[in-house]
Amino acid sequence: MSAIDHQPLAHDLLWGMHPAQLDAGAPDWARAVLATGQPVVVRRGPAPQGQVAVGVRGRGREQRYASWMPLAAISRRVAPEQLTGGGAGQDAPSALRALAWLAPQLDALDLVWGVTGGAGYQLATGAPVLHANSDLDLLLRAPQPLARGAAAELLGLLDRALCRVDLQLETPAGAIALREWAGPASQVLLKTEQGPRLVRDPWQEVAA
């Protein structure tokens, strides 16, 4: 496709970026990843007109490279909420087995949620990036305020999973960690396009 119907959101996976679209200082491993046709991950941050901020993902945590992708280059887009289905065998990484256990319970709550991080990347690409101790990263679309008591109940469910589960609440102004919102702190860290900041109510913040 030569265009998309709306601006990609943080954590979306995008296909179509070529090694030549990286800047001159990009590492060889990042060029190699794109040469194999792997997607990039939309990151939170400003981008020039007609582009989107993305990250190239390599083999390990040390291999992450920030860049920008032309919107016109996008050939395919997969959102986190498209990666919630599918089972996992007993020999699957614990993150995928935790996902298989959690998915029907989250669906039963009638929530719009999705898979991000290594689990999302592996589900979308088949690349074996997960290991035995990998966390499961999730997001929850939260256009309306989520009561802190409800957040604590949801966290209790996640903490019964087979591995650590980190869930981000995606508010209209940015993202907050469920673990923070479920806790007693009067302020939480809100991740925005302009950078992180401490806020009392992330639903009352207006994105600049």
N, C-alpha and C positions, 0 to 999 in steps of 0.2 A: 504494500500500500504506500501511497505517497504522502498521506496525511492521516491524522487520527481525529476522532470526534471530540476529544477533550484533552486537556493537559494531563500527562501521566502523574500519578500520585506516588508518594514515598513508598518504597518497597515493591513497586511494580517491577516485573522483569521485562526487558525490552530486547528484541532481536533486531539485527540489521546494522549494527555499528561495525565499521571496518578498521583494521589496524592503522590505515593512513589517516584516520580521523583523530587519532591520539596526537598530543603535542610532541615536540621533538625530544622532550626529556622523559618520556614514558619508558618504563623498564621493558626489557625484552620479553619477560614472562607475560606482561599485559598484552603485548602485541600477539604473542603466541596464542593466548586464550581467545582473542577475537578472531584470529586466523582459523580457528577450529569451528567458528560459528556459534560460540557460546553467548548467552545474553549478558547484558549489564543490568545493574540494580539501580533503580531511581533512588537518589539520596535527597535529603532535605537541604536545600541551599539555593542561593540565587544562581541564575544562568543568563547568558546573553539572549537577546531576542531571537526566537526561532529555535532555541535549544533547550535541553533539560539537563539538570545536574545528575550525573550517574557515577557509579563506582564499578570498576572491574574487579572481579573476584578471582583469586588464584587458589593455590593448593592449601595454604595455611593462613592463619590470622595475620601473619606478617605480610602477606601478599594481598593488599588492598590498594587500589589506585583510583583517585578521584579525577574525573574528567567531565566533559560535556558532550552530549549527543545531539546532532541535528534532528529536530522533530520529523523532518521529511525523510530521514533515513530509516525510521521505524517500520519494520516489516511484520512484526508480531508483538503483541502485548499480553502478558498474563498477570492478573491481579492476585493478591494473596488469597482472596476468598474463592478463587477458582481451584485452590489446591487443598481442599479440606477432605476430599473423599479418598477412598481406597483403604484396603486393609493392610496388615503387616504380619508377616510370619514370625515365628519364635526366634528365627535367626536374624531378624531385622535389627538395626540399631535401636536402642532404647527410646530415642526421640520419636521414631516412627511408631513404635508400639504404644508409646504414651499418647500419640496423636490418635491412633485407632481407638483407644479407650476413651479419650476425651470427646472426640467428634460427635457421637450421638448425644452426649450429655449437653454439649454446648448448643447443638441444633435444637434440642428440646426446650432450651431457654428462649428460643426465637431471637437469637442474636446474630448480627452480621459480623462474622469473624473470618480470619484467614491465617495462613501460615507464612512466615517470613524466615529470614536467616538461612542457615544451612539446610534445614529440613525443607523449606520451600524451594530452594535452589535444586536440591537433589530430586524432589518430586517433579519439578518442571523439566529438568534436563537429563536425569538419569546418572549424572556425575556423582560418584561415591565420595562426597565431601564429609559426611557424618562419620563419627567414630563412637566408640562405646560410651564415652563420657560427655557427648554433645548435649547441650541444652535444647529445649524445644522453644522456639520463638513464635509468638502469636501476636496478632493485633485484633482489636475490637473496634468497629466503627461506632463512635459515640457522639452523634450530632446533638443529642440532648443530654443534660446532666445525669450522671450516674451517682446515686446516693452512696456515701462512704460505707454505710452498713452493707449495702448490696455488693459493693466492691470487696469487702471483707469476706462475704459469703462465697463470692466467685473465686477469690484467692484460696479459700479453704478447699474448694474442689480441685483447683490446679495443683495444690500442694500434696494431693493424694496420688498424683501421677507417678510413673516409673522413673522420671528424671526431673530435674529442675525445669520449670516452665516460666518463662518471662513473657508477660503480656503487656502490650502498650495500648492505651486508650487513645484513639485518634479523634480528637475534638476539632471543631472548626478552626481553632487557632493554632493547633499543633498537637504534639503527643506527650502523654505523661505515662509513667510506669504505674501499672495497677498496684504493685506492692507499695508504692509511695502513697497513692490515693487511699488505699485501704488502711494506712497507718495513722498515727495520731498527729503528725506534723501539721502545723498551721499553714505552711507553704510547701509547694511541690515544684519540681523542676519541669518546666514546659519547654519542649523542643520545638522551635519555630524555624521558619525559613531564614530569619535574620539571626539565628543563634539561640542558645538556651537562656532562660531567665526564670527566676523564682516568682511564683504567683500564688494567690490564695484560692482563686476560683478560675480554673482554666477554661470554663465555659463563658465567663464574663470578659475574658481577654479578647481584644479585637486585633486581628492580624494586621500589621502595618502594610 
